[in-house]
Amino acid sequence: MSVFTAAADQSVCTPLPVLGKDVTVPLVTGGEVTYAALDYAASTPALQRVWDDVAAYAPYYGSVHRGAGYLSQLSTDLFESSRVTVAEFLGCRAGDQVIFTRSTTDSLNLLAAALPADCQVFVFETEHHASLLPWRDARVTYLNAPRTPAQAVATLERALADRDPHGPALVCVTGASNVTGELWPVKELAAAAHAHGARIVLDAAQLAPHHPVDIAELDVDWVAFSGHKLYAPFGSGVLAGRSDWLRDAEPYLAGGGASRKVARRADGAVDVEWHTTAARHEAGSPNVIGVYSIASACRALTEAGFEGLVAREQQLVSAVRAGLAEVPEVRVLSLFGDDAPRVGVISFVVEGWNSSHFAAALSAEYGIGVRDGLFCAHPLVRTLLGSDPQEVGECGAPEAEPGERSLNAIRVSFGAGTPDEHIERFVRAVKELVSQGAQWKYRTEEGRCVPDRGTAQV
């Protein structure tokens, strides 16, 4: 019987077709099972629609902005029309720029390189490393982890009230935590930033695949996200928002495409006139396949309807949380509490289990792919676990042998392509592992917990 009680609700859509939905994987205990991909927060599977669109375009692939031939012109049109599609998807304002990058990390590093002189940056310690670390050349104020959305706003307001009101300032905040899945009060934080003369950039890597993101409605200055978390592979990302800081900054990369005119002077030096459009920060041959895949995903999600996608995902969230709540040994990690709205990202620990051991058993014995570790959000996970930074290894590395106390966590994440069965299998597997133990022996190999192929079942 399905875990979903509202399947007949017309506002709830069915899973979107994704690549890999029929892939089978071997179990260490024997046989094969359809793979349950529950690591969406790291990388989503590609939408079938995206793959089909890219496959249809691939024979017509050509250089972008570089050639007079038909394929070059077609590829250029495709590239620039994709920019329009992304702008519409994000609700960009007149005058906003859409810059194509490699990822969220790349987007935020680009913005960091474009900050005005003496800019002060405010960032919560709860951020993913992509938005926590790029600001090395700025004056950075790291804000303590809030325990409620209201406390997040109040913490930011106090910090901004103490800054120099005449200098430039930027606030960086996530839309949805990659650890807890909790939604942050982005609109309220944007209002606080603007009230104190600061700007704000939204890390939407975990928000955009699950909820509509509207720059104008949220009143944020920039949005960054990655294609590989939006059902679009091929390594592209987006930075979209106000153009002035980007237009005034030195090009992120110097090279062809970013320059309008280059000339040698009589003294032998080179004069360069740089573009003032998005091309200023898109030097080199662009990743037209990656960009087109993002545009295709934007169209697919828009046409599917976020209302139905959100409704079904909340059923998934409720099913997972209800199932985990039935296991006393499981502790779900949260900043804002059980009632906080969240997307399909849930992290937890299991009493008596090393998290890497538990994740390895889910994979080897049930064909379920989750993630274990610190999720490139070390300060946040350490805060939630109450662990000492000296005790914990790098992201994903098991810090103890199977069965010893865990100093990292397990993360299950899902979205528009997740079928009911994957959630049901995951909940059942957690209950069985906790009540019956693993069926196989495991060992640590090259920093990972893996089945011991040389031993019999236990």
Buried (B, 14 or more C-beta within 10 A) or exposed (E): EEBBEEEEEEEBBEBBBBBEBEEEBEBBEEEEBBBBBBBBBBBBBBBBBBBEBBEEBEEEBBBBBBEEEEEBBBBBEBBBEBBEBBBBBBBBEEEBBBBBBBBBBBBBBBBBBBBBEEBBBBBBBBBBBBBBBBBEEBBBBBBEBBEEBEBBBEBBBEBBEEBEEEBBBBBBBBBBBBBBBBBBBBEBBBBBBBEBBBBBBBBBBBBBBBBBBBBEEBBBBBBBBBBBBBBBBBBBBBBBBBBEBBBEBEBBBEEEBBBEEEEEEEEEEEEEEBBEBBBBBBBEEBBBBBBBBBBBBBBBBEEBEBEBBBBBBBBBBBBBBEBBEEBEBBBBBBBBEEEBEBBBBBBBBBEEBBBBBBBBBBBBBBBBBBBBBBBBBBBBBBBBBEBEEEEBBEBBBBBBEBEEBBBBBBBBBBBBBBBBEBBBBBBEBBBBBBEEEBBBBBBBEEEBBBBBEEEEEE
